[in-house]
């Protein structure tokens, strides 16, 4: 069975800044061992300072 990896992608198009423009939050789904990926849009728009890419 293949393993699935999930990753949050924020502002993939690099249009957001801290105060005026918001960026879209996407989820990337990838099957381990392949180059195939699926991007799922969440429809959530955030400012740059509202998203942390750190893993806890």
Secondary structure, 3 states (H helix, E strand, C coil): CCCEEEEEEECCCCCCCCCCCCEEEEEEEEECCCCCEEEEEEEEEECHHHCCCCCC
